[in-house]
């Protein structure tokens, strides 16, 4: 399947939000644990917002959420 860059950002964004909620973490808690601002995490998770974040960002968030890096790219149903 072919994905646009925007599709990949949306998949990652949805997974960050999903895994954060599964971990019973607030955006603020995730921001602190990953060493980012609350506003940055909020923008990453916000729907319909143009997203640009690095592989390092995805990695740091995956570590903060205790998830594998590749989990961030998995297509999930919800």
Buried (B, 14 or more C-beta within 10 A) or exposed (E): EEEEEEEEBBBBBBBBBBBBEEBEBEBEBBBBBBEBEBEBBEBBBEEEEEBEBEEEBBEBBBEBBEBEEEBBBEEEEE
